[in-house]
Amino acid sequence: MNLLKEHLLRCGIPDVRLFFWSGRANLSAIDEAGANLSKELLSWFPTENTKSGQSLRVFAKSSGGLVFRSALRHLADRSIQLPSDVLLQVAVPNPAVTESTICLVKKVENLYSKSDWFLRLLLTVGPYKGYKQTLAEVNQPSGCNYVHNVEVPTVGHNGLNWNTKIRSGRWAGKNLYEIYYEILSG
């Protein structure tokens, strides 16, 4: 992730922060990490700074997407809403029902690959059994902001970490980091 951070900084995104957690693939570890992330977000992005027009643009990979969404729930439980423009989540195991707090983000891009055998295996066993590669529609009467599932063809789980060149589909000829920057800055 440091290579992605360096790429985003070089491209002109002024403030890129990393959040590290245990990576344990169980729901209680994800919730604990979400609580910790919610505190970090408040220290990085104090609510009084929201008047400046700044907002969050978040990249989350794999279970990290669930950690960020858990952080949104922890903040919502405390009636705190940080302005969030973009959530770019990549190779995330998504619950069968998408939680309504994801609607606090203006634009959610869920990138997945049918070639991601690792995630497809995780969706059949353990705590992610029954989860999906795609985000389900949010079940709330007022609808939700922009939520979009995009398949990245022929890239496996680990390949989504690197600046892999996409060979086919919508982004053929582009490298993943360029695509990530395009989504996060757009």
N, C-alpha and C positions, 0 to 999 in steps of 0.2 A: 504493500500500500504506500510505502514511501516513494516509490517511483511514480505512482499516480499523483501523489501530493506534489512532487516536484514538477510534474507535467502541468498540473492545474495552475500552480504558481507562475510558471514560465508563460502560460497562456494569458495571464492577467487576472486570475481570480485572486483578490488581495489577501484573503484570510482563509487558510485551509487548516483544519484541526483534525487530529486523529483521536479516536476513542478505542481503547483496548479493553477487552473483557476476557473472561476465562475461555470462552468458546465451547463450553460444555453444552452438548445437545440435549438439554432437558428444559422443560418449561419453567421450572422454578429458578434455574440459573439465568434464563433469559429475562424473567421478571426482576430478579435482583440486579442484573446488569442495566435493565431499563430504569430502575429507581436511581442507580448511580449516574446513569447518563442524564436523567432529568436534572439532577443537581449540577452536573458539569455544564449542561446547556444554560442553566440560569447563571452560572458564574462566567461563562464565555459571553453570554448574550443577555445582560441584565434587562429586565422589562422596561426600565426607564429609557433605554436606548432604542426601543421600538419606534419612538417618535421620529427618529432620524431617517426612517424609510428603509433601514436595513432589514433583511430577512434571511432566514436559513435556506441553504441549498445543500441537501444531504445526499451523499452517496453511501449505500449500504450493500454489503455483499453477504449472501447466504443468510445464516441466522442473524446476522447483524441487522437485517431489515426488520426482523421481529423485535430485536432489542430497541431500535428506534421507535417502532410503533408502540412498544411497551412504555417507553419514555413519554410519548404523547399521552397515553392513558394516565400515567402518574401525574403529569402536569395538569391534565383536565380534571383529575380528582381533587386537585388543589385550586381549581378555577383559574389556572394560568394558561394563557395561550400565547405562544411565541409565534410571530409571523413567519410562516414557512412557505416559500414559493415553490420549491421543487424537492421531491423525494425520488431519487433514481435508485431503485433497488434491483439488484442483479442476482439471479440464481437463488431466489428466496423461497423457502417452503411457506406457502400461503394457506391459512386456515380455510376451510370450506365456506365459512361465512366471514366476510371482511368486516372488521370492526368500524364503527362509525367515526371514531376519532381520526381515522386516516383522512377524513374529509376536512380536517383542519389544515391540510396541505393543499395549496392551490392546484398543483400539477403532480401527479404520480405516474412515473414511467416504470413499468415492471418488465425488465428484460429477462428472457429465459431462452433455453435451448433444448430442443428435443434430443440433442446429442449429449446432454448432461446426464450420463448414466448414474453418477454418484447421487445427485439429487433425486433422480427417479427411484433409485433404490431406497433412499431415506423416506420417501413418501409411502413406502409399503410396510415399514417396520417402525417400532419404537414410538417416540412422542410425536412424530410427524405423520404417522399413519392416517391416511384420509386427507392429508393436506394436498395442495395442488401447485403446479408450477405457475399457473395464472391466477391473477386476482379475481375474485368473484365480485359481482356487483354489490355495492353497499345497499343494504336493506334499510333505507330511511326515506320518509315521505318527501323531504325537500330535495332529494337527490344528492349528488356529490359533485365536487369539482372534477376536473379532468383526471380520469383514471384510465390508463391505457396499457395493454399488454402487447409487447413486441417480441417476436421470435428472432433470435440471432442464430442463423443456421450454422451447423457443423462446428460448434465450439463447445468443448466440454467444461465441466465445473472449474477446473484449475485454469483452463485457458482464458476464462473470464477475468482472471487476476492480472493478466499481462497485456501488453500492447499488441495483441494479436491482430493481424490483418484479416479482414472479413473478405471472403472470396465470392460470396453470392448474396443475393437478396437486396433489400433496400439500401444497405450501406456497403455494397461491394466496392472493394478498392480502398476503403478507409480502415484505419487502425482503431481499435477499441477505445484508446484514450482520447482520440479525436471525437469519437461518438459521445463518450461520457462528458467531455467538455461542452460539446454542442448542446446536449440536453441540459446540463447544469447551468449554462450561461444563457440559454434561450428564453 
